[in-house]
Amino acid sequence: MPLEQEEVLHLASLVRLGLSEEEIDKFRHQLGQILDYFQSLQELDTEGVPPTSHVIPLRNVMRDDVPALSMARDDVLANAPDQEDGYFRVRAVFEE
């Protein structure tokens, strides 16, 4: 069920998109397919299916190792081409 051209133009204006005539026809068809698919999902019997927030199980993506001491500042700065007061000295990016 393709959408009407006015509906696609309305959606495009909401998201501030300028569409050509070819894109309008393309999106009419594609958005219609998406809505048809959602309609078929509405017909499924979901009685007894618990609501979920994600379709796949989540896992913690944080590192599980123990933090360790970092390198000493002098060791880090030992090969720095330019340093000042214990920091890397770099060329200025912004001029005043």
C-alpha distance (Angstrom), angle and dihedral (degrees) to the residues before:
residue distance angle dihedral
M1 . . .
P2 3.82 . .
L3 3.78 116.6 .
E4 3.76 122.2 -115.8
Q5 3.79 117.1 -96.3
E6 3.81 90.6 -115.6
E7 3.82 90.8 56.1
V8 3.80 91.9 52.5
L9 3.80 90.8 47.4
H10 3.80 90.1 49.7
L11 3.81 91.3 51.4
A12 3.80 90.3 46.7
S13 3.80 91.1 51.9
L14 3.82 91.0 50.7
V15 3.80 91.0 57.0
R16 3.81 93.4 35.9
L17 3.81 96.6 -115.7
G18 3.75 124.5 152.5
L19 3.80 109.4 -147.1
S20 3.78 131.3 -166.3
E21 3.81 120.9 -137.4
E22 3.82 90.3 -101.0
E23 3.80 91.4 51.9
I24 3.80 91.6 48.5
D25 3.82 90.7 54.5
K26 3.80 91.5 44.8
F27 3.81 93.2 49.7
R28 3.81 92.9 44.5
H29 3.79 88.4 60.3
Q30 3.82 96.9 40.3
L31 3.80 95.7 46.0
G32 3.79 89.4 47.0
Q33 3.81 90.0 55.0
I34 3.79 90.7 50.3
L35 3.80 91.9 51.0
D36 3.82 90.7 47.3
Y37 3.79 89.5 53.3
F38 3.80 91.4 50.5
Q39 3.80 88.8 49.9
S40 3.81 90.0 55.5
L41 3.81 89.2 50.2
Q42 3.81 89.8 53.7
E43 3.82 88.5 61.1
L44 3.83 93.5 59.3
D45 3.78 118.8 106.6
T46 3.80 105.3 -121.5
E47 3.79 96.8 169.1
G48 3.80 109.0 139.9
V49 3.81 94.3 13.4
P50 3.80 109.2 125.1
P51 3.80 116.4 -130.2
T52 3.79 115.7 -106.2
S53 3.77 133.4 -166.2
H54 3.82 94.6 -150.0
V55 3.78 132.9 29.7
I56 3.79 93.3 -141.6
P57 3.80 127.8 44.5
L58 3.78 114.4 -94.9
R59 3.76 123.7 -131.9
N60 3.74 132.4 -169.7
V61 3.78 109.8 -92.9
M62 3.78 95.3 -169.4
R63 3.77 120.3 109.4
D64 3.78 114.1 -93.5
D65 3.79 97.3 -155.6
V66 3.78 125.3 105.9
P67 3.82 117.8 -103.2
A68 3.78 113.5 -109.2
L69 3.75 133.6 -163.6
S70 3.78 114.4 -79.9
M71 3.78 126.8 -132.2
A72 3.77 119.4 -71.1
R73 3.80 114.5 -96.2
D74 3.80 92.6 -119.6
D75 3.81 91.1 53.6
V76 3.80 91.5 49.6
L77 3.79 93.3 48.5
A78 3.83 94.6 42.0
N79 3.82 93.9 96.7
A80 3.80 97.7 31.1
P81 3.80 111.2 129.3
D82 3.81 90.3 -140.4
Q83 3.79 131.4 9.5
E84 3.76 137.7 169.4
D85 3.81 130.5 -170.3
G86 3.81 92.8 -12.4
Y87 3.83 95.8 -49.5
F88 3.79 135.4 100.2
R89 3.78 110.2 -98.3
V90 3.80 113.9 -141.5
R91 3.76 135.3 176.8
A92 3.81 115.1 -87.1
V93 3.78 113.4 -100.2
F94 3.79 99.5 -170.1
E95 3.75 124.3 48.0
E96 3.76 123.1 -153.0
